[in-house]
């Protein structure tokens, strides 16, 4: 599956980390919306890793309207993946495997 970054949509700043942002990417022949957040910094390689999840338009609109919490989009999302570096900094997004626990705790 090739994922091609298309454009940055929104940046969701918080007082402290993490900062979330959304972007559009072309997957196959479809344009999809993704939400990403900083996930991990490897001190040895000095690389940043980000966790990305696809979001449908309905969920994204609920997020923008404040009807759902942004972190809830990451919980139990089986299509989530990591990228080395921020997705908007590369033309082709390459999902990678990290040997870390991706379970995010969410309490509504």
N, C-alpha and C positions, 0 to 999 in steps of 0.2 A: 504494500500500500504506500503510494507516494503522497506526501502532504506538502503542498506548496503554499507558503505564506502569502497572503493577499494584502491585508491591511489591518492596522491597529484600530480597534473600535473605541474602547473606553479604558480608562485607568481608574481603579478604585483605591484611593490612598487611605491608609489608616495611620493612626498616630505613630505606631511602631510597626516593625515587620509583622506579618507579610503584607506586601502590596500585591493586589490582584490586578490583572488586566485581561481584557477580552480582545480577541482577534478573529478575523475571517481567514480561512484557508481553503484551498481547493483540494478535495480528496476525490480522486478519479475525475469525474465530470461534474461533481456537486460542490457547491460552496457550503461550508459548515462553519458554525461559530464554536470557538473554544474559549475556555477560561483557563488561566494559568496563574501559578504562584511560585515564588521562590521556595525550593524544597530542601536544598542541601548544598553545603560548600565543602569541597574536598581540599583540605589544607595541603596535602602532599602534591597534588597536581595543580592546585590553585584554580580550580574550575567550579563554576556555579552550575547547579542543576535545577530544573524547573519541572513542576508536575502540571500536566495539562489534562483537561477533560472536555469532551464535546458536549455541547448544550443545545437542545432544540430551541426554536424561536419562542415557543410558549413559555418555557422555563426562563429564558433570557428576559422576556418582557416582564415576567413576575419579579425577577431580580431587580430590574431597573425601576419598577414601580414600588419596590420595598415590600413585596408580598412574601418573599422567601429570603432566607439568610444565605449569603454567598457560600459559606462553608458547606452548607447542605448539598451543594452541587457536586462536591468532591466525595461525599460519603457513599460507599458501596457503588461507585461508578466503575463498572467492569471495563470500560473503554479508556480509562485513564492511562497515561504514559508519561515517561520522563524524557526530557531533552537536555542535552549538554549545551548550556548557554540559553539565553533568552530566545524564544521562538522568533521574535521580530528581528533578531540580528542575523538570521540565515535565510536564504532563499528556499531551500528544500529542508523541511523539518524531518529529522530522523529520530524516531522513537528509540530509546535505549533501555537496557535493563540495568537497574541498580539493585544491589543486594542489601536493601533496607526495607524496613517494615513500612508499608504504605497505608496502614490502617489509621484513619483520622478519627478522633473522637469528636462527636457532635452531640450537644445537649440543647434541645430546643427550649 
